[in-house]
Amino acid sequence: MMNLLEKIWRDEDAVGVVELILILVVIIGLVVIFKNQMTSLVNKIFSSVTNGTKKITG
């Protein structure tokens, strides 16, 4: 197990994979933290679009 971790640590391609995983973890964390605010914002946007289309179609 330790040899595998050492190989991953020394392999430059693996460093890119680790960076990608860390970025994904941060993004997922932000989504979880701000889920309610994001849901509210999306609902407001859809409501605005719906009201706008009602005005256009009459």
SVG drawing of the C-alpha trace seen along z (x, -y; Angstrom):
<svg xmlns="http://www.w3.org/2000/svg" viewBox="-53 -41 61 43">
<polyline fill="none" stroke="black" stroke-width="0.4" points="0.0,0.0 2.8,-2.4 4.6,-1.7 1.5,-2.5 1.1,-5.8 4.8,-6.6 4.4,-5.9 1.3,-8.1 3.0,-10.9 6.0,-10.8 4.1,-10.4 3.4,-13.8 0.2,-12.6 -1.1,-11.5 -0.5,-15.0 -2.9,-16.4 -5.5,-13.8 -5.1,-14.7 -5.5,-18.4 -8.6,-17.6 -10.1,-15.5 -9.4,-18.4 -11.1,-20.9 -14.1,-18.6 -14.2,-18.2 -14.2,-22.0 -16.9,-22.5 -19.1,-19.8 -18.5,-21.3 -19.6,-24.7 -22.7,-23.3 -23.6,-21.5 -23.0,-24.6 -24.9,-27.0 -27.6,-24.6 -30.5,-26.6 -29.3,-29.9 -28.7,-28.3 -32.1,-26.7 -33.7,-30.0 -31.8,-31.8 -32.7,-29.2 -36.4,-29.4 -36.3,-33.2 -34.8,-33.0 -37.3,-30.5 -40.2,-32.5 -38.9,-35.6 -38.6,-33.8 -42.1,-32.4 -43.5,-35.8 -41.7,-37.3 -43.1,-34.7 -46.6,-35.3 -46.2,-39.0 -45.0,-38.3 -47.7,-35.8 -50.4,-37.9"/>
</svg>
